[in-house]
Amino acid sequence: MTALLEVEDLRVAYGKIEAVKGISFKVEAGEVVTLIGTNGAGKTTTLRTLSGLLRPVGGQIRFNGRSLKKVPAHQVVALGLAHSPEGRHIFPRMTIEDNLRLGAFLRSDRPGIEKDIQRAYDLFPILGERSKQAAGTLSGGEQQMLAMGRALMSQPKLLMLDEPSMGLSPIMMQKIMATIAELKAQGTTILLVEQNAQAALSLADHGHVMEVGTVVLSGTGQELLHDESVRKAYLGED
């Protein structure tokens, strides 16, 4: 059976500098797969390439059996791959509800859109309580909730989350991670880039450790959580 997402020998460069150096991994339907590593490891570059924002210089990306190498970003979304980017990139002057509706820009099924807006409010009640407010009035954690809700509005087959807990308070980080766990329980397939390795690996079915553009270690989330080198390098243990 073919995996939902297959990445094979992916190479991405900025000019002459190769940022991703031939990585391979796959994501099966219903799984949470995480990429962990320090800044500059190539994690965000990988997600931006998968979503069509960057073009690879080598390798293969197959989603649902189809090559994504030359597919533009808006068509990638239409195929079912949504990206909640690092930094959130919400529209601060637009209302929370209008930000959510932008996530459904490729859809025409109005009843379905309304149902999914309600789903976002069920996942993140604060968004429903403040739906007519400008998105810029939200806290950083609430903006992250909005970015995730907006990505879900495209009804993705695979949701990519880039550093969802970055810059958040411990309490807000716990809320975001609890929501990711809830999405997993609902059957959402997730590719998660996250600097909080403990939280990411605790949620993940499989994980891949990236260093300087390469995958140096792969395993189940639990295997990597208990790997001595991972514990020393990423979990702050001696």
N, C-alpha and C positions, 0 to 999 in steps of 0.2 A: 504494500500500500504506500502511495506517495505521500510524503510529508506535506503539510500545508505550505510551509516555507522551507526552501532549500537554498543555502548559500554555499557556493563551492569556489574555493581559491580566489576569493574576492580581493581585488586590489584597487585602491583609490589613492590618487595623488593630487596635491596642490602644487601645480607647476612641476618642478623636478623633485619635490619632496614627497616621498611615498608615505602616506599616513596610515594606510591599511595594507598589510603585506601578505596577502594570500590566506585569508581566514576561511574556515569552513564550519558550518553548523546547520542544524535544522530545528524546526519547530513543528511539532505535531498538533493537530487540532485538539483544543481543550487543555493544552499545556500552558504553564508559565515557565518561560525560559529567561534567564537573566545573564547579562554581560556585566562583569565587575572588573574593576581596575582603577588605577590612579588617573589623574588628569593627564591628557595627552596620550592615553592608551589607544585611542581610535574608536571609542564606543559611540560617541555622538556622530562622528563621521560615518560610521557604519549605518546608523539609523537614517541619517540624511540621504545616504545612497539608496537604501532600501525604499525610501519614500519618493525617490525620483528627483530630489533637490540637487543631488550631485551625480555625476556620471562616472561609473567605474572605468578604469583603464584595463582591467582584465578580470577574468572569472565569470561566474554565472550566478544569477538570482532567479529562482523560479518560485512563483506563487500560484498555488492551485494548479501546478503543472505548466504554467505559462511563464515565459521569460519576461523579466521586467527591465532588461538592460537598456532598452531604448524607449520605454513607456514614459510619457511626461507625467509630472506629479499629479495633476488633476485626474488623469486616467487611472493612476495607481489607487487613488481614493475610491474611484468608481468600482474598481475591481475588488475592493473590500479590505484595504490595508490603510489604517488611520494612524496618524502620528501626533501625539501630544508632546510638543517640543520642549527642550530645555529653555527656561526663561518664560514659559507660558504663552507669551505673544497674544494675549487677549486684546480686545479693542476697548480701551478704557473709557471712551466717551459714549459708547453704545451701552444700552441696558444689558443686564445679565441675560434676559430672555432673548434679545436680539443676537447676542453672542452665540447662544445655543443654536438659534435658527440658522446662523451662518454655517454651522457644522452640517446642516442638512441641505446645503445649496445644490446638490446634485439630485435631490429627491423631489418628487411631485405628489407623493401620497400624503395628503394633508392629515387624514385621521392618524396615520402611522407616526407622522412628525409630532403631532400633539401628544400621542401616547408616549413617545420617547422623551419629550420635554418633561412630562410628568415623571417618567422613570428617573431622569436626572435629578428632579426635585426630591424623589424618594431616596435616592442615593445620598444626596447632599441637601438636607432640609433647609439649610441657611440660604441656599440659592433661591428656593421657592419663596421663602419669607421676604426676600429682597429683590424679587425678579424684575421690578421696574426701576431699580436703582442703576446708576452708571457703574459699570464693572470696575472702574478705577477706584471706587470707594471701598472695594473689598480688601481685606488683608492678604498678605502673600499666600497663606494657606488656602484661603477662600478662592483666590485667583487660580490656584492649582486645581481645586475642585472644579472650577468653571472650565479650565482647559481640558480636563479629563471628560467632563460632561459633554463639551463641544465635540471632542473626538468620537465619543460614543454615538453622537447624533447621525453619523454616516452609516450606522449599523455595520460596523466592521467585522470581517471574519477574523482579523488579527489586529489587536490594539498595541501600538508601540508607545511606551512611556519612557521619556528621557528625563532622568533625575527628578522624579516627582516629589522627593522630600527635601530637595536642596533649599537651604536657607530657612527652613521651617523650625518652629519650636518643637521640643520633644513631644508635647501633647498633640500638636497638629500633625506631626509626622506619624504618630500612632494612628490617628484618624485616617490619614491617606492610605497607610499600609492595611488597615482594617478594611477599607473600601476595596483595595486590590484583592484582598482575600475573598471578599464578598463576590466580586466580579468573577473570580476563579471558580467559586462554588456554583455560580450561575452558568458556568460553561464557557466563559469568555477566554479566548486564546490571547496570551499576552507575551510580548517581548519587552523585558524590563531592563533598562540601564539605570543603575543605582549605585551611588558611592557608599551607602550604608549596607555593607556586605552582609552583616548579620541579618538585617531585616529582609534583604533580597533573597538570600539563600534559604532562609526559613520558609519563604513562600514558594520557592521555585521547585519545579520538577527536575529541571536540569540547569546547570550553570556553566559558564565559560569565563575563565580568567584571562584578561587581555593585558599585555604589556608591550608598549611601543609598536602597536600595529599588528601584533601577532597573538594568537591564542596559545597560551603556554600550559593550560591545564583545563580539563573538562571532566564533568562527572555529574551525578545527581546533586541536588541541593544539599542533602544530608551528607553525602560523601565529602563535598567541598567544605561544609561547615566544620567537619571533624578532621580535615586535612591539616597536618602540622604547619606546612609552609603557608597555607592560606590564613590560618589562625595568627601566625606571626606577622604576616605582611599586611593583612586587611582587617583583622579583628582586634588588633592591639594587644595580643597576648604574647608573653615571652615563652 
